[in-house]
């Protein structure tokens, strides 16, 4: 590890200045991962609301810290992307759950990215906690403005289609950064209960799109078990 790379303890100290945090275990195919979480997230959000600190829930609530079921579903589904020796970029990664899971399946390198600095802080801590610093890097990416100097074999994202104003920028980002090969693929996962707007109608001008439904049983916010259905969309360049 480079000497200028922050240590796990320094990252945790920075996180503790803003949040009460704890590592929670996540088991994927019998392989354990530790994921940094905000302890008692519901109480934390209630306190923000009570203090009138929430003007825009999408920006003011630490939703990036939650382990979303779609991130778990997509992470496991990436096994089907022929990961061995390939590169992966996760956009809108939050604390990086999808990328962490994907790194277990043989990708040569995984880049976890988000626009939120606190999300990047949590993601960096997760990478170090799980000993993945040689295989996973973390960087700030704004799909509306960032231009990276590389292309990726696989680009993955879960629950990123809630802002319609980012649909066209995301399509342009995928066009620029998805490798121009037949087997290069962007994989997007969305809970079927959420609106996806006209994203895929716009995207089909530039990409071949395949759709698959995946159902899982999970625990809801009320603690009750429920069945959830997610849509996995695979996007391939029409003209690689």
GROMACS elastic network, one bead per residue, 0.5 to 0.9 nm:
[ bonds ]
;  ai    aj funct       b0    kb
    1     4     6  0.84727   500
    1     5     6  0.68907   500
    1   133     6  0.76128   500
    1   134     6  0.79717   500
    2     5     6  0.54330   500
    2     6     6  0.89462   500
    3     6     6  0.80335   500
    4     7     6  0.88849   500
    6     9     6  0.82235   500
    6    10     6  0.62662   500
    6    11     6  0.66275   500
    6   124     6  0.88071   500
    7    10     6  0.52484   500
    7    11     6  0.63580   500
    7    12     6  0.86835   500
    7   125     6  0.84033   500
    7   128     6  0.79186   500
    8    11     6  0.51475   500
    8    12     6  0.61563   500
    8    13     6  0.85731   500
    8   124     6  0.81221   500
    8   125     6  0.57065   500
    8   126     6  0.86272   500
    8   128     6  0.60629   500
    8   129     6  0.68779   500
    9    12     6  0.50635   500
    9    13     6  0.60708   500
    9    14     6  0.86420   500
    9   125     6  0.85050   500
   10    13     6  0.50160   500
   10    14     6  0.62870   500
   10    15     6  0.86887   500
   11    14     6  0.51450   500
   11    15     6  0.62594   500
   11    16     6  0.86762   500
   11   121     6  0.66344   500
   11   122     6  0.78479   500
   11   124     6  0.76120   500
   11   125     6  0.60155   500
   12    16     6  0.60482   500
   12    17     6  0.86728   500
   12    21     6  0.82477   500
   12   121     6  0.85052   500
   12   122     6  0.82352   500
   12   125     6  0.68809   500
   13    16     6  0.51219   500
   13    17     6  0.64727   500
   14    17     6  0.53739   500
   14    18     6  0.73797   500
   14   121     6  0.81199   500
   15    18     6  0.56993   500
   15    19     6  0.59636   500
   15    20     6  0.79362   500
   15    21     6  0.72460   500
   15   118     6  0.77624   500
   15   121     6  0.71962   500
   15   122     6  0.73642   500
   16    20     6  0.57660   500
   16    21     6  0.63941   500
   17    20     6  0.81855   500
   19    38     6  0.63474   500
   19    39     6  0.80245   500
   19    44     6  0.85212   500
   20    37     6  0.85102   500
   20    38     6  0.57668   500
   20    39     6  0.55974   500
   20    40     6  0.82560   500
   20    44     6  0.87622   500
   21    36     6  0.66923   500
   21    37     6  0.55524   500
   21    39     6  0.51500   500
   21    40     6  0.88401   500
   22    35     6  0.82198   500
   22    36     6  0.57029   500
   22    37     6  0.54600   500
   22    38     6  0.63915   500
   22    39     6  0.58846   500
   23    34     6  0.56655   500
   23    35     6  0.52066   500
   23    37     6  0.59174   500
   23    38     6  0.86293   500
   23    39     6  0.88128   500
   23   126     6  0.86223   500
   23   129     6  0.89458   500
   24    33     6  0.82776   500
   24    34     6  0.54888   500
   24    35     6  0.52716   500
   24    36     6  0.62641   500
   24    37     6  0.66152   500
   25    32     6  0.65994   500
   25    33     6  0.57171   500
   25    35     6  0.63083   500
   25    36     6  0.89085   500
   26    31     6  0.83078   500
   26    32     6  0.57558   500
   26    33     6  0.50229   500
   26    34     6  0.60468   500
   26    35     6  0.69281   500
   27    30     6  0.56816   500
   27    31     6  0.54066   500
   27    33     6  0.60160   500
   27    34     6  0.85984   500
   28    31     6  0.50488   500
   28    32     6  0.62831   500
   28    33     6  0.75044   500
   28    72     6  0.85648   500
   28    76     6  0.76912   500
   28   101     6  0.71321   500
   28   104     6  0.89519   500
   29    32     6  0.82965   500
   29    76     6  0.85403   500
   31   104     6  0.83453   500
   32   130     6  0.89279   500
   33   100     6  0.79734   500
   33   101     6  0.80710   500
   33   126     6  0.86603   500
   33   129     6  0.86820   500
   33   130     6  0.64225   500
   34   126     6  0.68677   500
   34   129     6  0.68893   500
   34   130     6  0.64856   500
   35    67     6  0.84176   500
   35    95     6  0.78607   500
   35    96     6  0.87007   500
   35    97     6  0.75006   500
   35   122     6  0.84564   500
   35   123     6  0.85458   500
   35   125     6  0.85511   500
   35   126     6  0.57356   500
   35   129     6  0.82409   500
   35   130     6  0.85695   500
   36    65     6  0.78805   500
   36    95     6  0.76193   500
   36   122     6  0.62776   500
   36   123     6  0.80333   500
   36   125     6  0.72678   500
   36   126     6  0.61993   500
   36   129     6  0.88545   500
   37    40     6  0.88296   500
   37    41     6  0.81553   500
   37    65     6  0.60501   500
   37    66     6  0.69559   500
   37    67     6  0.82277   500
   37    95     6  0.84923   500
   37   122     6  0.80745   500
   38    41     6  0.55516   500
   38    44     6  0.79671   500
   38    62     6  0.87284   500
   38    65     6  0.68323   500
   38    66     6  0.80303   500
   39    42     6  0.87248   500
   39    43     6  0.86891   500
   39    44     6  0.80036   500
   40    43     6  0.55244   500
   40    44     6  0.63232   500
   40    45     6  0.88551   500
   41    45     6  0.61778   500
   41    46     6  0.85425   500
   41    62     6  0.87605   500
   41    65     6  0.89031   500
   41    66     6  0.82461   500
   42    45     6  0.52286   500
   42    46     6  0.61459   500
   42    47     6  0.86427   500
   43    47     6  0.60849   500
   43    48     6  0.86343   500
   44    47     6  0.51919   500
   44    48     6  0.64161   500
   44    49     6  0.88314   500
   45    48     6  0.50475   500
   45    49     6  0.62697   500
   45    50     6  0.85826   500
   45    61     6  0.68846   500
   45    62     6  0.81063   500
   46    49     6  0.51340   500
   46    50     6  0.60754   500
   46    51     6  0.85777   500
   47    51     6  0.60781   500
   47    52     6  0.85268   500
   47    53     6  0.85952   500
   48    51     6  0.51806   500
   48    52     6  0.62374   500
   48    53     6  0.51566   500
   48    54     6  0.63610   500
   48    60     6  0.87156   500
   48    61     6  0.79510   500
   49    53     6  0.59290   500
   49    54     6  0.57786   500
   50    53     6  0.76293   500
   50    54     6  0.88909   500
   51    54     6  0.81287   500
   52    55     6  0.75785   500
   53    60     6  0.73380   500
   53    61     6  0.89167   500
   54    57     6  0.59619   500
   54    59     6  0.84207   500
   54    60     6  0.54382   500
   54    61     6  0.69772   500
   55    59     6  0.83139   500
   55    60     6  0.67840   500
   56    59     6  0.55287   500
   56    60     6  0.56492   500
   56    61     6  0.79167   500
   57    60     6  0.51238   500
   57    61     6  0.52917   500
   57    62     6  0.87506   500
   57    63     6  0.86694   500
   58    61     6  0.61929   500
   58    62     6  0.83277   500
   58    63     6  0.74461   500
   59    62     6  0.77042   500
   59    63     6  0.84340   500
   60    63     6  0.85880   500
   61    64     6  0.82338   500
   62    65     6  0.57249   500
   62    66     6  0.76964   500
   62   118     6  0.85042   500
   62   119     6  0.83366   500
   63    66     6  0.56151   500
   63    67     6  0.89304   500
   63    68     6  0.89854   500
   63    94     6  0.79719   500
   64    67     6  0.81283   500
   64    68     6  0.87740   500
   64    92     6  0.85001   500
   64    93     6  0.76767   500
   64    95     6  0.62128   500
   64    96     6  0.89883   500
   64   116     6  0.81951   500
   64   118     6  0.85223   500
   64   119     6  0.60258   500
   65    68     6  0.88241   500
   65    94     6  0.61296   500
   65    95     6  0.55639   500
   65    96     6  0.89892   500
   65   118     6  0.86642   500
   65   119     6  0.66524   500
   65   122     6  0.76139   500
   66    94     6  0.79539   500
   66    95     6  0.76942   500
   67    70     6  0.85144   500
   67    71     6  0.69962   500
   67    72     6  0.75903   500
   67    94     6  0.87646   500
   67    95     6  0.79711   500
   67    97     6  0.69163   500
   68    71     6  0.53924   500
   68    72     6  0.68475   500
   68    73     6  0.89606   500
   68    97     6  0.85331   500
   68   158     6  0.85548   500
   68   159     6  0.85264   500
   69    72     6  0.51554   500
   69    73     6  0.61861   500
   69    74     6  0.86140   500
   69   191     6  0.84768   500
   69   216     6  0.89333   500
   69   218     6  0.76581   500
   69   228     6  0.87562   500
   70    74     6  0.59982   500
   70    75     6  0.83786   500
   70    98     6  0.87171   500
   70   158     6  0.58554   500
   70   159     6  0.69055   500
   70   189     6  0.60656   500
   70   190     6  0.62852   500
   70   191     6  0.65550   500
   70   230     6  0.69778   500
   71    74     6  0.52398   500
   71    75     6  0.59899   500
   71    76     6  0.86857   500
   71    93     6  0.84291   500
   71    96     6  0.85421   500
   71    97     6  0.61887   500
   71    98     6  0.50534   500
   71    99     6  0.87816   500
   71   157     6  0.78867   500
   71   158     6  0.56129   500
   71   159     6  0.79754   500
   71   189     6  0.76091   500
   72    75     6  0.51226   500
   72    76     6  0.63617   500
   72    77     6  0.85735   500
   72    97     6  0.68498   500
   72    98     6  0.60984   500
   72   101     6  0.76364   500
   73    76     6  0.54588   500
   73    77     6  0.61283   500
   73    78     6  0.88075   500
   73    98     6  0.82401   500
   73   158     6  0.89629   500
   73   189     6  0.77719   500
   73   214     6  0.80467   500
   73   216     6  0.82506   500
   73   230     6  0.80176   500
   74    78     6  0.62016   500
   74    98     6  0.64351   500
   74   101     6  0.89595   500
   74   102     6  0.86983   500
   74   156     6  0.78911   500
   74   157     6  0.79316   500
   74   158     6  0.69768   500
   74   187     6  0.79480   500
   74   188     6  0.76722   500
   74   189     6  0.60333   500
   74   232     6  0.75737   500
   75    78     6  0.54331   500
   75    79     6  0.77551   500
   75    97     6  0.74093   500
   75    99     6  0.67568   500
   75   100     6  0.78448   500
   75   101     6  0.52096   500
   75   102     6  0.52906   500
   75   103     6  0.89376   500
   75   156     6  0.87132   500
   76    79     6  0.59864   500
   76    80     6  0.84414   500
   76    98     6  0.80103   500
   76   101     6  0.67681   500
   76   102     6  0.69583   500
   76   105     6  0.86605   500
   77    80     6  0.59178   500
   77    81     6  0.78055   500
   77   102     6  0.86613   500
   77   232     6  0.86038   500
   78    81     6  0.52097   500
   78    82     6  0.79381   500
   78    83     6  0.73462   500
   78    98     6  0.88062   500
   78   101     6  0.87000   500
   78   102     6  0.62379   500
   78   105     6  0.79357   500
   78   156     6  0.84884   500
   78   187     6  0.82397   500
   79    82     6  0.65108   500
   79    83     6  0.64103   500
   79   102     6  0.72892   500
   79   105     6  0.60778   500
   79   106     6  0.85524   500
   80    83     6  0.74707   500
   81    84     6  0.87967   500
   81   154     6  0.77053   500
   81   183     6  0.86858   500
   81   184     6  0.88655   500
   81   185     6  0.79033   500
   82    85     6  0.85521   500
   82    86     6  0.78222   500
   82   106     6  0.86923   500
   82   107     6  0.85592   500
   83    86     6  0.54201   500
   83    87     6  0.77756   500
   83    88     6  0.84593   500
   83   102     6  0.82671   500
   83   103     6  0.89338   500
   83   105     6  0.64632   500
   83   106     6  0.54780   500
   83   108     6  0.77500   500
   83   154     6  0.86165   500
   84    87     6  0.88650   500
   84   105     6  0.74055   500
   84   107     6  0.51761   500
   84   108     6  0.66474   500
   85   106     6  0.66304   500
   85   107     6  0.53447   500
   85   109     6  0.78905   500
   86   106     6  0.79574   500
   86   107     6  0.50635   500
   86   108     6  0.51784   500
   86   109     6  0.69614   500
   86   110     6  0.87614   500
   86   152     6  0.80583   500
   86   153     6  0.59851   500
   86   154     6  0.76330   500
   87   107     6  0.58776   500
   87   108     6  0.56746   500
   87   109     6  0.50177   500
   87   110     6  0.59347   500
   87   111     6  0.80125   500
   87   151     6  0.87089   500
   87   152     6  0.55272   500
   87   153     6  0.52835   500
   87   154     6  0.63166   500
   87   155     6  0.86022   500
   88    99     6  0.80041   500
   88   102     6  0.83806   500
   88   103     6  0.88413   500
   88   107     6  0.69501   500
   88   108     6  0.82091   500
   88   109     6  0.64129   500
   88   111     6  0.61625   500
   88   112     6  0.84488   500
   88   152     6  0.58566   500
   88   153     6  0.61147   500
   88   155     6  0.56400   500
   88   156     6  0.73027   500
   89    99     6  0.78569   500
   89   109     6  0.86629   500
   89   110     6  0.58964   500
   89   112     6  0.60910   500
   89   113     6  0.73726   500
   89   151     6  0.89858   500
   89   152     6  0.64813   500
   89   153     6  0.82861   500
   89   154     6  0.63728   500
   89   156     6  0.62089   500
   89   157     6  0.86142   500
   90    93     6  0.57641   500
   90    96     6  0.78858   500
   90    98     6  0.73516   500
   90    99     6  0.61535   500
   90   110     6  0.76056   500
   90   111     6  0.61917   500
   90   113     6  0.58794   500
   90   114     6  0.83038   500
   90   154     6  0.84878   500
   90   155     6  0.57854   500
   90   157     6  0.56761   500
   90   158     6  0.87427   500
   91    94     6  0.85116   500
   91   111     6  0.86105   500
   91   112     6  0.66737   500
   91   113     6  0.50811   500
   91   114     6  0.59363   500
   91   115     6  0.88492   500
   91   141     6  0.73762   500
   91   142     6  0.86326   500
   91   143     6  0.79220   500
   91   155     6  0.73867   500
   91   156     6  0.64254   500
   91   157     6  0.53843   500
   91   158     6  0.82710   500
   91   160     6  0.83903   500
   92    96     6  0.86143   500
   92   112     6  0.83299   500
   92   113     6  0.61647   500
   92   115     6  0.71275   500
   92   116     6  0.87729   500
   92   141     6  0.82260   500
   92   142     6  0.86251   500
   92   143     6  0.87386   500
   92   156     6  0.89465   500
   92   157     6  0.63243   500
   92   158     6  0.74719   500
   92   159     6  0.82933   500
   92   160     6  0.64913   500
   93    97     6  0.72398   500
   93    98     6  0.71673   500
   93    99     6  0.75649   500
   93   112     6  0.61168   500
   93   113     6  0.55831   500
   93   114     6  0.54312   500
   93   115     6  0.88971   500
   93   119     6  0.79189   500
   93   120     6  0.85850   500
   93   123     6  0.83286   500
   93   156     6  0.87999   500
   93   157     6  0.69036   500
   93   158     6  0.76905   500
   94    97     6  0.76668   500
   94   112     6  0.86268   500
   94   113     6  0.77553   500
   94   114     6  0.61464   500
   94   115     6  0.86555   500
   94   116     6  0.77163   500
   94   118     6  0.86879   500
   94   119     6  0.50017   500
   94   120     6  0.71606   500
   94   122     6  0.80977   500
   94   123     6  0.72004   500
   95    98     6  0.88306   500
   95   112     6  0.86717   500
   95   114     6  0.86131   500
   95   118     6  0.86101   500
   95   119     6  0.51879   500
   95   120     6  0.66800   500
   95   121     6  0.79651   500
   95   122     6  0.53048   500
   95   124     6  0.81969   500
   95   125     6  0.88922   500
   95   126     6  0.75156   500
   96    99     6  0.53838   500
   96   100     6  0.60802   500
   96   101     6  0.86822   500
   96   112     6  0.60203   500
   96   113     6  0.77594   500
   96   114     6  0.87210   500
   96   119     6  0.81046   500
   96   120     6  0.82392   500
   96   122     6  0.80378   500
   96   123     6  0.52137   500
   96   124     6  0.85462   500
   96   126     6  0.76611   500
   96   127     6  0.84513   500
   96   138     6  0.87098   500
   97   100     6  0.51203   500
   97   101     6  0.61997   500
   97   102     6  0.85435   500
   97   123     6  0.81814   500
   97   126     6  0.86716   500
   98   101     6  0.52713   500
   98   102     6  0.60818   500
   98   103     6  0.86342   500
   98   112     6  0.85853   500
   98   156     6  0.80967   500
   98   157     6  0.80664   500
   98   158     6  0.81530   500
   99   103     6  0.60842   500
   99   104     6  0.89304   500
   99   110     6  0.63717   500
   99   111     6  0.72864   500
   99   112     6  0.59747   500
   99   136     6  0.77883   500
   99   156     6  0.83986   500
  100   103     6  0.52733   500
  100   104     6  0.70540   500
  100   110     6  0.81996   500
  100   112     6  0.84022   500
  100   123     6  0.89723   500
  100   126     6  0.80674   500
  100   127     6  0.73065   500
  100   130     6  0.85542   500
  100   132     6  0.80731   500
  100   136     6  0.76845   500
  101   104     6  0.55721   500
  101   105     6  0.74187   500
  102   105     6  0.54454   500
  102   106     6  0.76017   500
  102   107     6  0.70460   500
  102   110     6  0.76965   500
  103   106     6  0.61455   500
  103   107     6  0.57428   500
  103   108     6  0.80820   500
  103   109     6  0.73688   500
  103   110     6  0.63315   500
  103   132     6  0.79220   500
  103   135     6  0.69652   500
  103   136     6  0.71138   500
  104   107     6  0.76264   500
  106   109     6  0.84755   500
  107   110     6  0.66349   500
  107   135     6  0.80957   500
  108   135     6  0.68136   500
  109   134     6  0.82332   500
  109   136     6  0.59071   500
  109   137     6  0.79000   500
  110   135     6  0.62286   500
  110   137     6  0.64251   500
  110   138     6  0.86006   500
  111   135     6  0.85498   500
  111   136     6  0.56936   500
  111   138     6  0.57162   500
  111   139     6  0.72330   500
  112   120     6  0.84018   500
  112   123     6  0.76062   500
  112   136     6  0.71142   500
  112   137     6  0.61584   500
  112   139     6  0.64725   500
  112   140     6  0.85092   500
  113   119     6  0.88820   500
  113   120     6  0.72214   500
  113   123     6  0.86586   500
  113   137     6  0.85326   500
  113   138     6  0.57492   500
  113   139     6  0.50604   500
  113   140     6  0.54015   500
  113   141     6  0.55681   500
  113   142     6  0.85677   500
  114   117     6  0.77289   500
  114   119     6  0.68314   500
  114   120     6  0.64527   500
  114   138     6  0.84453   500
  114   139     6  0.71052   500
  114   140     6  0.53285   500
  114   141     6  0.53875   500
  114   142     6  0.69888   500
  114   143     6  0.89578   500
  115   119     6  0.78616   500
  115   120     6  0.78205   500
  115   139     6  0.86939   500
  115   140     6  0.54210   500
  115   141     6  0.54266   500
  115   142     6  0.54130   500
  115   143     6  0.84940   500
  116   119     6  0.52656   500
  116   120     6  0.64145   500
  116   121     6  0.88015   500
  116   140     6  0.76351   500
  116   141     6  0.89453   500
  117   120     6  0.50391   500
  117   121     6  0.62146   500
  117   122     6  0.87942   500
  117   140     6  0.76199   500
  118   122     6  0.63194   500
  118   123     6  0.85518   500
  119   122     6  0.51937   500
  119   123     6  0.60947   500
  119   124     6  0.86180   500
  120   124     6  0.60426   500
  120   125     6  0.85349   500
  120   138     6  0.68067   500
  120   139     6  0.71665   500
  120   140     6  0.71482   500
  121   124     6  0.52844   500
  121   125     6  0.63503   500
  121   126     6  0.87299   500
  122   125     6  0.51132   500
  122   126     6  0.61910   500
  122   127     6  0.87393   500
  123   126     6  0.50099   500
  123   127     6  0.62455   500
  123   128     6  0.87843   500
  123   138     6  0.69944   500
  124   127     6  0.51523   500
  124   128     6  0.64094   500
  124   129     6  0.85938   500
  124   133     6  0.86695   500
  124   137     6  0.79123   500
  124   138     6  0.62906   500
  125   128     6  0.52934   500
  125   129     6  0.59798   500
  125   130     6  0.86013   500
  126   129     6  0.50528   500
  126   130     6  0.61605   500
  126   131     6  0.85382   500
  126   132     6  0.84898   500
  127   130     6  0.54676   500
  127   131     6  0.62393   500
  127   132     6  0.51583   500
  127   133     6  0.57652   500
  127   135     6  0.89497   500
  127   136     6  0.67365   500
  127   137     6  0.78539   500
  127   138     6  0.84048   500
  128   131     6  0.50153   500
  128   132     6  0.61061   500
  128   133     6  0.58620   500
  129   132     6  0.78478   500
  130   133     6  0.82460   500
  131   134     6  0.78633   500
  131   135     6  0.89471   500
  132   135     6  0.54005   500
  132   136     6  0.57316   500
  132   137     6  0.85708   500
  133   136     6  0.53238   500
  133   137     6  0.65911   500
  134   137     6  0.78626   500
  140   146     6  0.86751   500
  141   144     6  0.87273   500
  141   145     6  0.81244   500
  141   146     6  0.57829   500
  141   147     6  0.84412   500
  141   148     6  0.85505   500
  142   145     6  0.55663   500
  142   146     6  0.52171   500
  142   147     6  0.87292   500
  143   146     6  0.57385   500
  143   147     6  0.81771   500
  143   166     6  0.79569   500
  143   169     6  0.62874   500
  143   170     6  0.57305   500
  143   172     6  0.84148   500
  143   173     6  0.58539   500
  143   174     6  0.87480   500
  144   166     6  0.70181   500
  144   168     6  0.86930   500
  144   169     6  0.50037   500
  144   170     6  0.68147   500
  144   172     6  0.84453   500
  144   173     6  0.73906   500
  145   169     6  0.81320   500
  145   173     6  0.85786   500
  146   173     6  0.82195   500
  147   150     6  0.87590   500
  147   173     6  0.79220   500
  147   176     6  0.80273   500
  147   177     6  0.81845   500
  148   151     6  0.76816   500
  148   176     6  0.86972   500
  148   177     6  0.73135   500
  149   177     6  0.85693   500
  150   177     6  0.67441   500
  150   178     6  0.89380   500
  150   179     6  0.86236   500
  151   154     6  0.89545   500
  151   176     6  0.74574   500
  151   178     6  0.53904   500
  151   179     6  0.50212   500
  151   180     6  0.83130   500
  152   155     6  0.65631   500
  152   177     6  0.61490   500
  152   178     6  0.51693   500
  152   179     6  0.52467   500
  152   184     6  0.76452   500
  152   185     6  0.88466   500
  153   177     6  0.89480   500
  153   178     6  0.63386   500
  153   179     6  0.54782   500
  153   180     6  0.85555   500
  153   181     6  0.80783   500
  153   183     6  0.76053   500
  153   185     6  0.65930   500
  153   186     6  0.83997   500
  154   178     6  0.68218   500
  154   179     6  0.79224   500
  154   183     6  0.88483   500
  154   184     6  0.58134   500
  154   185     6  0.50764   500
  154   186     6  0.55641   500
  154   187     6  0.74564   500
  155   174     6  0.76693   500
  155   177     6  0.82278   500
  155   178     6  0.66845   500
  155   184     6  0.85000   500
  155   185     6  0.65902   500
  155   187     6  0.62706   500
  155   188     6  0.84091   500
  156   185     6  0.85294   500
  156   186     6  0.57191   500
  156   188     6  0.58580   500
  156   189     6  0.82139   500
  157   160     6  0.65121   500
  157   186     6  0.81554   500
  157   187     6  0.65385   500
  157   189     6  0.64856   500
  157   190     6  0.88709   500
  158   161     6  0.83391   500
  158   187     6  0.84084   500
  158   188     6  0.55813   500
  158   190     6  0.59475   500
  158   191     6  0.87999   500
  159   162     6  0.70176   500
  159   188     6  0.77490   500
  159   189     6  0.63035   500
  159   190     6  0.50735   500
  159   191     6  0.72744   500
  159   194     6  0.84649   500
  160   163     6  0.74403   500
  160   166     6  0.88496   500
  160   188     6  0.81723   500
  160   189     6  0.84725   500
  160   190     6  0.78879   500
  160   196     6  0.89513   500
  161   164     6  0.66312   500
  161   166     6  0.76316   500
  161   167     6  0.68416   500
  161   190     6  0.79624   500
  161   194     6  0.88212   500
  161   195     6  0.77395   500
  161   196     6  0.55774   500
  161   197     6  0.75970   500
  161   199     6  0.74281   500
  162   166     6  0.86115   500
  162   167     6  0.89429   500
  162   194     6  0.77519   500
  162   195     6  0.68118   500
  162   196     6  0.65431   500
  162   197     6  0.79455   500
  163   166     6  0.56719   500
  163   167     6  0.71347   500
  163   196     6  0.88067   500
  163   197     6  0.87371   500
  164   167     6  0.52084   500
  164   168     6  0.81250   500
  164   196     6  0.80976   500
  164   197     6  0.65930   500
  164   198     6  0.79158   500
  164   199     6  0.75771   500
  165   168     6  0.70953   500
  165   169     6  0.78655   500
  166   169     6  0.52444   500
  166   170     6  0.59150   500
  166   171     6  0.85805   500
  167   170     6  0.52161   500
  167   171     6  0.63198   500
  167   172     6  0.88076   500
  167   197     6  0.86738   500
  167   198     6  0.80952   500
  167   199     6  0.56176   500
  167   200     6  0.89176   500
  167   202     6  0.82049   500
  167   203     6  0.86992   500
  168   171     6  0.50620   500
  168   172     6  0.62842   500
  168   173     6  0.85716   500
  168   199     6  0.75942   500
  168   202     6  0.75319   500
  168   203     6  0.81816   500
  169   172     6  0.51084   500
  169   173     6  0.60806   500
  169   174     6  0.86592   500
  170   174     6  0.61740   500
  170   175     6  0.85699   500
  171   174     6  0.51526   500
  171   175     6  0.62213   500
  171   176     6  0.87551   500
  171   199     6  0.82898   500
  171   202     6  0.81079   500
  171   203     6  0.62615   500
  171   206     6  0.84524   500
  172   176     6  0.62610   500
  172   177     6  0.86567   500
  173   176     6  0.52138   500
  173   177     6  0.60731   500
  173   178     6  0.81896   500
  174   177     6  0.52585   500
  174   178     6  0.54259   500
  174   186     6  0.74462   500
  175   178     6  0.59526   500
  175   179     6  0.85081   500
  175   180     6  0.88234   500
  175   206     6  0.78746   500
  175   207     6  0.87225   500
  175   237     6  0.76667   500
  176   179     6  0.81157   500
  177   180     6  0.87560   500
  178   181     6  0.85207   500
  178   184     6  0.66314   500
  178   185     6  0.70992   500
  178   186     6  0.71678   500
  178   236     6  0.86871   500
  178   237     6  0.81679   500
  179   182     6  0.87533   500
  179   183     6  0.87623   500
  179   184     6  0.57771   500
  179   185     6  0.81790   500
  179   237     6  0.87006   500
  179   240     6  0.80159   500
  180   183     6  0.86079   500
  180   184     6  0.68147   500
  180   237     6  0.69967   500
  180   239     6  0.78889   500
  181   184     6  0.53178   500
  181   185     6  0.87175   500
  181   236     6  0.86304   500
  181   237     6  0.77837   500
  181   239     6  0.87856   500
  181   240     6  0.51142   500
  182   185     6  0.82513   500
  182   236     6  0.72727   500
  182   237     6  0.74503   500
  182   238     6  0.89242   500
  182   239     6  0.86688   500
  182   240     6  0.60324   500
  183   236     6  0.76466   500
  184   235     6  0.85854   500
  184   236     6  0.64576   500
  184   237     6  0.78103   500
  184   240     6  0.87148   500
  185   234     6  0.62891   500
  185   235     6  0.55368   500
  185   236     6  0.51179   500
  185   237     6  0.78215   500
  186   233     6  0.79563   500
  186   234     6  0.56663   500
  186   236     6  0.67104   500
  187   232     6  0.66681   500
  187   233     6  0.55948   500
  187   235     6  0.64090   500
  188   231     6  0.79650   500
  188   232     6  0.56843   500
  188   233     6  0.51886   500
  188   234     6  0.67147   500
  188   235     6  0.82686   500
  189   230     6  0.65864   500
  189   231     6  0.55914   500
  189   233     6  0.64728   500
  190   193     6  0.83041   500
  190   194     6  0.70655   500
  190   195     6  0.87506   500
  190   196     6  0.79722   500
  190   229     6  0.87926   500
  190   230     6  0.54985   500
  190   231     6  0.53588   500
  190   232     6  0.68131   500
  190   233     6  0.85168   500
  191   194     6  0.56398   500
  191   195     6  0.86084   500
  191   228     6  0.74602   500
  191   229     6  0.61991   500
  191   231     6  0.63328   500
  192   195     6  0.75726   500
  192   196     6  0.87047   500
  192   213     6  0.86835   500
  192   228     6  0.81366   500
  192   229     6  0.59494   500
  192   230     6  0.52630   500
  192   231     6  0.61429   500
  193   228     6  0.87038   500
  193   229     6  0.80870   500
  193   230     6  0.83473   500
  196   199     6  0.63549   500
  196   200     6  0.79826   500
  197   200     6  0.80177   500
  197   201     6  0.86563   500
  198   201     6  0.51681   500
  198   202     6  0.62957   500
  198   203     6  0.86127   500
  199   202     6  0.52888   500
  199   203     6  0.60710   500
  199   204     6  0.87204   500
  200   204     6  0.59370   500
  200   205     6  0.89343   500
  200   209     6  0.79824   500
  200   233     6  0.89969   500
  201   204     6  0.55950   500
  201   205     6  0.76293   500
  202   205     6  0.60960   500
  202   206     6  0.81532   500
  203   206     6  0.57309   500
  203   207     6  0.59279   500
  203   208     6  0.84064   500
  203   209     6  0.82114   500
  203   235     6  0.84382   500
  204   208     6  0.61244   500
  204   209     6  0.66027   500
  204   235     6  0.85897   500
  204   238     6  0.87501   500
  205   208     6  0.82562   500
  205   238     6  0.83556   500
  206   236     6  0.85182   500
  206   237     6  0.63953   500
  206   238     6  0.58347   500
  206   239     6  0.79617   500
  207   235     6  0.56491   500
  207   236     6  0.52306   500
  207   239     6  0.81821   500
  208   234     6  0.80012   500
  208   235     6  0.56231   500
  208   236     6  0.51167   500
  208   237     6  0.62806   500
  208   238     6  0.55991   500
  209   233     6  0.65660   500
  209   234     6  0.55586   500
  209   236     6  0.65852   500
  210   232     6  0.81676   500
  210   233     6  0.56021   500
  210   234     6  0.50514   500
  210   235     6  0.66624   500
  210   236     6  0.86158   500
  211   231     6  0.67402   500
  211   232     6  0.57682   500
  211   234     6  0.64634   500
  212   230     6  0.83259   500
  212   231     6  0.57011   500
  212   232     6  0.51770   500
  212   233     6  0.65106   500
  212   234     6  0.84664   500
  213   229     6  0.66447   500
  213   230     6  0.56600   500
  213   232     6  0.62348   500
  213   233     6  0.88515   500
  214   228     6  0.83942   500
  214   229     6  0.56117   500
  214   230     6  0.51587   500
  214   231     6  0.62653   500
  214   232     6  0.72827   500
  215   227     6  0.68546   500
  215   228     6  0.56473   500
  215   230     6  0.62225   500
  215   231     6  0.88315   500
  216   226     6  0.84159   500
  216   227     6  0.57295   500
  216   228     6  0.55097   500
  216   229     6  0.64634   500
  216   230     6  0.82415   500
  217   225     6  0.66922   500
  217   226     6  0.55839   500
  217   228     6  0.61709   500
  217   229     6  0.87907   500
  218   224     6  0.83541   500
  218   225     6  0.55646   500
  218   226     6  0.55329   500
  218   227     6  0.62967   500
  218   228     6  0.70402   500
  219   222     6  0.77674   500
  219   223     6  0.55991   500
  219   224     6  0.54686   500
  219   226     6  0.59919   500
  219   227     6  0.85288   500
  220   223     6  0.52686   500
  220   224     6  0.55005   500
  220   225     6  0.61183   500
  220   226     6  0.63892   500
  221   224     6  0.74805   500
  222   225     6  0.87186   500
  235   238     6  0.89741   500
  236   239     6  0.86588   500
  236   240     6  0.81582   500
  237   240     6  0.53424   500
